[in-house]
Amino acid sequence: MLLTPHDRLFVLTGAGISAESGLATFRGSGGLWDGHRVEEVATPEAWEINPALVWRFYSQRRRDALDARPNAAHFALAQIEQRLMQESGNFYLCTQNVDDLHERAGSHRLHHMHGSLFESRCVRCEQPFPDRAFHEDADCLPRCGICGSHVRPHIVWFGEMPLDMDAIYRELNLATVLLVVGTSGSVYPAAGLVHLARARNIRTVYVGPEEPQNADAFSEIVLGPATQVLPSLFS
């Protein structure tokens, strides 16, 4: 992919890039996450019904993420960020993933639109804070040190709005190239970003092992594992 000094690259990554590091995806695991239906562990209703189950589930996801390692695709994106930030500053990475593999690979200009697995927040104060603990004891679930309210994972669940969509749209409006990596094209509003980009005549490129559901919105599709495609995409 040839980028000129005037290009501004917006990258959107999805579960596929983390799957290549061994992290399970909801879409690719028979409709289940670790044996749980999404309605049981990843919705506001699930939290209201059984916060202990939700915390056990996300504690296991924290364990899985800590065991995972960034792969060649994560490192390739960190390297192109470093190059573009030195040359022009024209780079922005938006991820649907809640793990920290991008950060551990060296990415800095990064936004987690669906929250962060290693942050929690008070349901009342709404202020996220770093949290790498495993909250698996139903009798000792975390509470806010300020107001005493329950603390939940800082995750955007199904039925909730992604974080800071206004900033995402601002960055997309500035972009000349949208690169989408490892998404199914089925989760909105993320899947709608490519349609907005095409309407603004932004070049749209997809990388993944199979075509996404919104494939018709892309001007270019490169099929293959991101770990194989991305390291050579910008060379």
C-alpha positions as CSV (number, residue, x, y, z in Angstrom):
1,M,0.0,0.0,0.0
2,L,1.6,3.2,-1.1
3,L,1.1,6.2,1.2
4,T,2.1,9.7,0.2
5,P,3.3,12.3,2.6
6,H,-0.2,13.9,2.3
7,D,-2.1,10.8,3.2
8,R,-3.8,10.4,6.5
9,L,-4.3,6.8,7.6
10,F,-7.2,5.7,9.8
11,V,-6.9,2.0,10.9
12,L,-9.8,0.0,12.3
13,T,-9.0,-3.4,13.9
14,G,-11.4,-6.1,15.0
15,A,-11.3,-9.4,16.8
16,G,-9.6,-11.2,13.9
17,I,-6.2,-9.6,14.6
18,S,-6.4,-10.7,18.3
19,A,-7.6,-14.2,17.2
20,E,-4.2,-14.6,15.5
21,S,-2.7,-14.3,19.0
22,G,-5.0,-17.0,20.3
23,L,-7.8,-15.0,21.8
24,A,-11.2,-16.4,21.2
25,T,-13.8,-14.3,19.3
26,F,-17.6,-14.4,19.9
27,R,-18.3,-14.7,16.2
28,G,-15.9,-17.5,15.6
29,S,-16.7,-19.7,18.6
30,G,-20.1,-21.2,17.8
31,G,-22.0,-18.2,19.2
32,L,-20.4,-18.7,22.6
33,W,-17.7,-17.1,24.7
34,D,-16.1,-19.7,27.0
35,G,-19.4,-21.6,27.0
36,H,-21.5,-18.5,27.7
37,R,-24.1,-16.9,25.5
38,V,-23.5,-13.2,24.9
39,E,-26.8,-12.4,26.7
40,E,-25.4,-14.0,29.9
41,V,-22.2,-12.0,30.2
42,A,-22.0,-9.0,27.9
43,T,-25.1,-6.9,28.2
44,P,-26.4,-4.4,30.8
45,E,-29.2,-6.9,31.6
46,A,-26.7,-9.6,32.4
47,W,-24.9,-7.3,34.8
48,E,-28.2,-6.5,36.6
49,I,-29.1,-10.2,36.9
50,N,-25.8,-11.7,37.8
51,P,-22.8,-9.4,38.3
52,A,-20.8,-12.3,39.9
53,L,-21.0,-14.3,36.7
54,V,-20.1,-11.3,34.6
55,W,-17.0,-10.7,36.7
56,R,-16.0,-14.3,36.6
57,F,-16.2,-14.2,32.8
58,Y,-14.2,-11.0,32.5
59,S,-11.6,-12.2,35.0
60,Q,-11.0,-15.2,32.7
61,R,-10.8,-12.9,29.7
62,R,-8.1,-10.9,31.6
63,R,-6.2,-14.2,32.3
64,D,-6.4,-15.1,28.6
65,A,-5.2,-11.7,27.4
66,L,-2.3,-11.7,29.9
67,D,-1.2,-15.1,28.4
68,A,-1.5,-13.8,24.8
69,R,1.3,-12.1,23.0
70,P,1.2,-9.4,20.3
71,N,1.6,-10.9,16.8
72,A,3.3,-9.7,13.6
73,A,0.2,-7.7,12.6
74,H,0.2,-5.8,15.8
75,F,3.9,-5.0,15.4
76,A,3.4,-4.0,11.8
77,L,0.8,-1.4,12.7
78,A,3.0,-0.1,15.5
79,Q,5.8,0.3,13.0
80,I,3.7,2.2,10.5
81,E,2.4,4.4,13.3
82,Q,6.0,5.2,14.3
83,R,6.9,6.0,10.7
84,L,3.9,8.2,9.9
85,M,4.1,10.1,13.3
86,Q,7.7,10.9,12.5
87,E,7.0,12.0,9.0
88,S,3.6,13.8,9.3
89,G,1.6,12.7,12.4
90,N,-1.1,11.4,10.0
91,F,-2.1,8.2,11.8
92,Y,-5.0,7.1,14.0
93,L,-5.8,3.6,15.2
94,C,-9.3,2.7,16.4
95,T,-9.8,-0.8,17.7
96,Q,-12.9,-2.8,18.6
97,N,-10.8,-5.0,20.7
98,V,-10.6,-4.7,24.5
99,D,-7.2,-6.4,25.0
100,D,-4.0,-4.5,25.3
101,L,-2.0,-6.3,22.5
102,H,-1.7,-3.1,20.4
103,E,-0.2,-1.2,23.3
104,R,2.2,-4.1,24.1
105,A,3.3,-4.0,20.4
106,G,4.1,-0.3,20.7
107,S,1.0,1.5,19.5
108,H,0.4,4.9,21.1
109,R,-2.2,6.9,19.0
110,L,-4.9,4.4,19.9
111,H,-8.6,4.5,20.8
112,H,-10.5,1.5,22.3
113,M,-14.0,2.1,21.1
114,H,-15.4,-0.8,23.1
115,G,-13.5,-0.1,26.3
116,S,-10.5,-1.7,27.9
117,L,-10.3,-5.2,29.5
118,F,-7.8,-3.9,32.1
119,E,-9.9,-1.0,33.3
120,S,-13.0,-0.9,35.5
121,R,-15.4,1.8,36.5
122,C,-17.8,2.7,39.2
123,V,-21.5,2.4,38.0
124,R,-22.2,5.8,39.7
125,C,-19.0,7.9,39.3
126,E,-18.4,6.5,35.8
127,Q,-14.7,7.2,36.0
128,P,-12.5,4.4,34.6
129,F,-9.4,3.3,36.4
130,P,-6.6,0.7,35.8
131,D,-7.6,-2.7,37.1
132,R,-5.8,-6.0,36.4
133,A,-7.3,-7.9,39.3
134,F,-9.4,-11.1,39.0
135,H,-12.8,-10.5,40.7
136,E,-14.0,-14.1,41.1
137,D,-15.3,-14.2,44.6
138,A,-19.1,-13.5,44.5
139,D,-19.0,-12.4,48.2
140,C,-16.2,-9.9,47.6
141,L,-17.0,-8.0,44.3
142,P,-15.3,-4.7,43.9
143,R,-16.9,-1.5,45.1
144,C,-16.0,2.2,44.5
145,G,-13.6,3.6,47.1
146,I,-15.3,7.0,46.9
147,C,-19.1,6.3,46.9
148,G,-19.3,2.6,47.7
149,S,-21.2,1.7,44.5
150,H,-20.5,-1.4,42.5
151,V,-17.6,-1.5,40.1
152,R,-18.1,-3.0,36.6
153,P,-15.7,-3.8,33.8
154,H,-15.0,-0.8,31.6
155,I,-16.4,-2.6,28.6
156,V,-19.0,-1.5,26.1
157,W,-21.6,-4.2,26.2
158,F,-24.1,-5.1,23.5
159,G,-26.8,-2.5,23.6
160,E,-24.4,0.3,24.8
161,M,-22.8,3.0,22.7
162,P,-19.1,2.8,21.8
163,L,-16.8,5.3,23.5
164,D,-16.3,8.8,22.1
165,M,-17.8,8.3,18.7
166,D,-17.5,12.0,18.0
167,A,-13.7,11.8,18.1
168,I,-13.8,8.7,15.8
169,Y,-15.9,10.6,13.2
170,R,-13.6,13.6,13.4
171,E,-10.6,11.4,12.7
172,L,-12.4,9.6,9.9
173,N,-13.3,12.9,8.3
174,L,-9.6,13.8,8.2
175,A,-8.5,10.5,6.7
176,T,-7.6,9.8,3.1
177,V,-7.2,6.1,3.6
178,L,-9.2,3.7,5.8
179,L,-7.6,0.3,6.5
180,V,-9.8,-2.2,8.2
181,V,-8.2,-5.4,9.6
182,G,-9.9,-8.5,10.9
183,T,-13.5,-7.5,11.3
184,S,-16.7,-9.3,10.4
185,G,-18.4,-6.2,9.1
186,S,-21.5,-7.1,11.2
187,V,-21.1,-5.0,14.4
188,Y,-22.4,-1.4,14.2
189,P,-21.6,1.4,14.3
190,A,-18.0,0.2,13.6
191,A,-19.1,-1.6,10.4
192,G,-20.7,1.6,9.1
193,L,-17.4,3.5,9.1
194,V,-16.4,2.1,5.7
195,H,-19.7,3.4,4.2
196,L,-19.1,6.9,5.6
197,A,-15.5,6.7,4.2
198,R,-16.7,5.7,0.7
199,A,-19.2,8.5,0.8
200,R,-16.3,10.9,1.4
201,N,-14.2,9.4,-1.4
202,I,-11.7,8.0,1.2
203,R,-9.8,5.0,-0.1
204,T,-11.0,1.9,1.7
205,V,-8.9,-1.3,2.1
206,Y,-9.8,-4.5,4.0
207,V,-7.3,-7.2,5.2
208,G,-8.5,-10.5,6.6
209,P,-8.8,-14.2,6.0
210,E,-12.3,-13.9,4.5
211,E,-14.5,-11.2,3.1
212,P,-16.5,-9.2,5.6
213,Q,-20.2,-8.9,5.4
214,N,-19.8,-5.3,4.2
215,A,-17.3,-6.3,1.5
216,D,-19.1,-4.3,-1.2
217,A,-18.2,-1.1,0.5
218,F,-14.4,-1.6,0.1
219,S,-12.4,-0.4,-2.9
220,E,-9.7,-3.0,-2.2
221,I,-9.8,-6.4,-0.4
222,V,-6.7,-8.3,0.5
223,L,-7.5,-11.8,1.7
224,G,-5.1,-13.6,4.1
225,P,-4.1,-13.7,7.7
226,A,-3.1,-10.2,9.0
227,T,0.1,-11.6,10.4
228,Q,1.1,-12.5,6.8
229,V,-0.3,-9.5,5.0
230,L,0.4,-6.5,7.2
231,P,4.2,-6.8,7.6
232,S,4.6,-6.4,3.8
233,L,1.6,-4.2,3.1
234,F,3.5,-0.9,3.7
235,S,6.9,-1.9,2.3
